[in-house]
Amino acid sequence: MKMLSLALAIGFAVLHFSAKYMVFLKRVPRSRFLSFAGGIAVSYVFVHLLPDLNTHQQVLEKAQNGLLRFIENHAYLMALMGLALFYGLEEVVSQSTKKKETKSSSGIFWLHVGVFFFYNMLIGYLLIQETFDQVFGMLFYFLALSVHFMTIDQSMREAHQDVYDQYGRWILIFAVLVGWALGALTELKEAVVSTMVAFLSGALILNVLKEELPKESESSFGAFAAGLIIYSALLLAV
């Protein structure tokens, strides 16, 4: 599975690189493909991530030591922190963009990319360190996050324009590969990995709902529903 995880990490990198050339991502009304992809991402959150938080909560309950013993529902709190952090970040970027009217400031760009560097690094790390029941689990992880990355790239490009293509996408490509390399070279305790998964889950929930369900993009509900139903059926069948 190690070589498969490396191939998928490279796949994530290729997606970040090539998203610039996917002109259909810029269309309004939103392309049916992106609406279909949105259904996949939302399905992954509600059918896989949310139930999976309970599993990681059980791991953390068994590993209570130090500061952890003072906190209940650690996994859920970490997920909440992930969601809150990325919500705050998006508010900062949104306010900066409104003031500039076209794109955000340089400082906001580096803050935005810096946080998503950590986000992508976590995704790359968990690609090899997360315990997948079988190969299909890893492939479903890759599929859901691949379509999610496409919308993230488009959102970052809209906020930062050319500077994202010049620097941002390369930084995010590097982040995924660094995360995978760290996962291949190090092995953290199960409780630490569970904490990382929980934090990523909260961040992913916010980013998925923000990116996949925007009002201004005039999404195709039919395509969205198709992605939701098909991907949910696949997750439940495997």
Phi, psi and omega per residue, in radians:
M1 nan -0.342 -3.108
K2 -1.111 -0.771 -3.137
M3 -1.179 -0.614 3.084
L4 -1.124 -0.748 3.138
S5 -1.105 -0.642 3.086
L6 -1.129 -0.760 3.122
A7 -1.065 -0.680 -3.137
L8 -1.266 -0.615 3.068
A9 -1.089 -0.738 3.074
I10 -1.118 -0.638 3.077
G11 -1.056 -0.734 3.067
F12 -1.040 -0.762 -3.129
A13 -1.093 -0.748 3.125
V14 -1.086 -0.680 3.118
L15 -1.090 -0.786 3.111
H16 -1.064 -0.715 -3.126
F17 -1.160 -0.752 -3.003
S18 -1.519 -0.205 -3.108
A19 -1.020 -0.529 3.120
K20 -1.017 -0.564 -3.041
Y21 -1.655 -0.004 3.124
M22 -1.532 1.460 -3.010
V23 -1.113 -0.436 -3.113
F24 -1.183 -0.283 3.119
L25 -1.198 -0.357 -3.046
K26 -1.595 -0.043 -3.028
R27 -1.298 2.471 2.957
V28 -2.292 2.130 0.110
P29 -1.128 2.708 -3.067
R30 -0.965 2.429 3.139
S31 -1.126 2.625 3.117
R32 -1.072 -0.557 3.119
F33 -1.076 -0.809 -3.125
L34 -1.182 -0.605 3.072
S35 -1.141 -0.721 3.076
F36 -1.079 -0.760 3.113
A37 -1.099 -0.657 3.094
G38 -1.067 -0.700 3.091
G39 -1.080 -0.691 3.108
I40 -1.096 -0.827 -3.093
A41 -1.125 -0.755 3.132
V42 -1.150 -0.687 3.087
S43 -1.056 -0.744 -3.137
Y44 -1.062 -0.701 3.136
V45 -1.105 -0.867 -2.989
F46 -1.493 -0.490 -3.117
V47 -1.612 -0.501 -3.098
H48 -1.955 -0.955 -3.002
L49 -1.131 -0.864 -3.083
L50 -1.093 -0.819 3.061
P51 -1.086 -0.589 -3.109
D52 -1.177 -0.458 3.106
L53 -1.035 -0.610 3.131
N54 -1.111 -0.671 3.100
T55 -1.094 -0.784 -3.140
H56 -1.215 -0.524 3.056
Q57 -1.092 -0.718 3.125
Q58 -1.127 -0.655 3.089
V59 -1.105 -0.766 -3.114
L60 -1.195 -0.593 3.115
E61 -1.120 -0.581 3.138
K62 -1.352 -0.325 -3.043
A63 -1.893 0.438 -3.092
Q64 -1.129 2.072 3.048
N65 -2.803 2.763 -3.125
G66 1.030 -2.328 -3.113
L67 -1.157 -0.480 -3.063
L68 -1.073 -0.515 -3.075
R69 -1.219 -0.259 3.133
F70 -1.570 -0.115 -3.046
I71 -2.048 2.314 3.045
E72 -1.723 2.718 3.108
N73 0.963 0.864 -3.051
H74 -0.990 -0.799 -3.090
A75 -1.056 -0.737 -3.113
Y76 -1.216 -0.621 3.095
L77 -1.182 -0.701 3.098
M78 -1.127 -0.690 3.090
A79 -1.101 -0.713 3.115
L80 -1.113 -0.706 3.107
M81 -1.100 -0.735 3.108
G82 -1.072 -0.780 3.124
L83 -1.106 -0.797 -3.096
A84 -1.138 -0.716 -3.135
L85 -1.064 -0.811 -3.093
F86 -1.303 -0.496 3.045
Y87 -1.147 -0.790 3.110
G88 -1.074 -0.713 3.119
L89 -1.077 -0.789 -3.123
E90 -1.143 -0.585 3.078
E91 -1.139 -0.746 3.119
V92 -1.078 -0.799 3.137
V93 -1.111 -0.737 -3.125
S94 -1.096 -0.775 3.139
Q95 -1.148 -0.693 3.122
S96 -1.123 -0.719 -3.140
T97 -1.138 -0.687 3.127
K98 -1.110 -0.697 -3.128
K99 -1.190 -0.686 -3.131
K100 -1.419 -0.328 3.122
E101 1.215 -0.352 3.137
T102 -2.133 -0.983 -3.135
K103 -2.514 2.885 -3.096
S104 -1.340 2.923 3.137
S105 -1.303 2.923 -3.127
S106 -1.082 -0.728 3.142
G107 -1.084 -0.734 3.125
I108 -1.155 -0.646 3.110
F109 -1.028 -0.850 -3.100
W110 -1.190 -0.589 3.054
L111 -1.122 -0.821 -3.119
H112 -1.066 -0.861 -3.127
V113 -1.174 -0.639 3.133
G114 -1.074 -0.769 3.124
V115 -1.168 -0.709 3.123
F116 -1.281 -0.360 2.984
F117 -1.076 -0.818 3.112
F118 -1.106 -0.728 3.123
Y119 -1.039 -0.879 -3.141
N120 -1.171 -0.631 3.124
M121 -1.119 -0.710 3.070
L122 -1.062 -0.758 -3.140
I123 -1.091 -0.755 3.103
G124 -1.147 -0.708 3.136
Y125 -1.113 -0.798 -3.089
L126 -1.272 -0.308 3.073
L127 -1.045 -0.574 -3.134
I128 -1.850 -0.449 -3.076
Q129 -1.663 -0.412 3.110
E130 -1.167 2.484 -3.134
T131 -1.514 1.770 3.092
F132 -1.587 2.370 -3.103
D133 -1.084 -0.607 -3.112
Q134 -2.778 3.091 -3.115
V135 -1.013 -0.667 -3.128
F136 -1.036 -0.615 3.129
G137 -1.068 -0.743 3.114
M138 -1.181 -0.690 -3.140
L139 -1.171 -0.662 3.100
F140 -1.168 -0.666 3.061
Y141 -1.024 -0.822 -3.136
F142 -1.111 -0.780 -3.109
L143 -1.083 -0.855 -3.100
A144 -1.099 -0.752 -3.097
L145 -1.359 -0.425 3.074
S146 -1.115 -0.862 -3.141
V147 -1.184 -0.528 3.078
H148 -1.171 -0.725 3.123
F149 -1.049 -0.615 3.134
M150 -1.058 -0.757 -3.139
T151 -1.285 -0.582 3.072
I152 -1.090 -0.787 3.120
D153 -1.023 -0.781 -3.125
Q154 -1.124 -0.723 3.128
S155 -1.110 -0.764 3.130
M156 -1.137 -0.662 -3.141
R157 -1.161 -0.689 3.116
E158 -1.135 -0.633 -3.098
A159 -1.350 -0.617 -2.987
H160 -2.094 -0.111 3.071
Q161 0.971 -2.361 -2.963
D162 -1.064 -0.533 -3.093
V163 -1.119 -0.491 3.087
Y164 -1.187 -0.735 3.127
D165 -1.170 -0.592 -3.111
Q166 -1.303 -0.703 -3.046
Y167 -2.187 -0.798 -2.971
G168 -1.010 -0.865 -3.058
R169 -1.154 -0.574 3.111
W170 -1.199 -0.636 3.103
I171 -1.140 -0.721 3.139
L172 -1.232 -0.606 3.034
I173 -1.061 -0.836 3.135
F174 -1.059 -0.687 -3.093
A175 -1.069 -0.799 -3.140
V176 -1.067 -0.773 -3.104
L177 -1.224 -0.649 3.068
V178 -1.114 -0.752 3.113
G179 -1.041 -0.776 3.119
W180 -1.096 -0.771 -3.119
A181 -1.082 -0.732 3.095
L182 -1.087 -0.697 3.110
G183 -1.143 -0.599 -3.140
A184 -1.298 -0.520 -3.047
L185 -1.688 -0.344 -3.101
T186 -2.225 2.771 3.091
E187 -2.408 1.855 -3.120
L188 -1.460 2.853 3.093
K189 -1.109 2.670 -3.093
E190 -1.012 -0.646 -3.130
A191 -1.146 -0.646 3.129
V192 -1.190 -0.750 3.107
V193 -1.078 -0.717 3.120
S194 -1.096 -0.673 3.092
T195 -1.107 -0.733 3.119
M196 -1.121 -0.750 3.129
V197 -1.088 -0.739 -3.129
A198 -1.108 -0.781 3.120
F199 -1.075 -0.806 3.129
L200 -1.083 -0.644 -3.140
S201 -1.062 -0.791 3.122
G202 -1.106 -0.764 3.113
A203 -1.105 -0.717 -3.115
L204 -1.173 -0.683 3.110
I205 -1.025 -0.828 3.134
L206 -1.107 -0.833 -3.085
N207 -1.149 -0.669 3.121
V208 -1.118 -0.878 -3.098
L209 -1.157 -0.605 3.133
K210 -1.235 -0.745 -3.045
E211 -1.492 -0.598 -3.023
E212 -1.537 -0.303 -3.060
L213 -2.169 0.759 -3.137
P214 -1.363 2.402 -3.126
K215 -1.188 -0.678 -3.002
E216 -1.233 -0.244 -3.074
S217 -1.527 -0.081 3.083
E218 0.895 1.003 -3.073
S219 -1.110 2.759 3.049
S220 -1.576 1.913 -3.099
F221 -1.130 -0.621 3.136
G222 -1.050 -0.809 3.123
A223 -1.169 -0.697 3.107
F224 -1.059 -0.825 -3.132
A225 -1.107 -0.659 3.123
A226 -1.094 -0.798 3.104
G227 -1.081 -0.733 -3.138
L228 -1.071 -0.861 -3.068
I229 -1.206 -0.818 -3.095
I230 -1.112 -0.803 -3.098
Y231 -1.219 -0.657 3.088
S232 -1.083 -0.738 3.124
A233 -1.087 -0.704 3.122
L234 -1.140 -0.765 3.132
L235 -1.081 -0.706 -3.102
L236 -1.325 -0.451 -3.081
A237 -1.402 -0.491 -3.058
V238 -1.561 nan nan
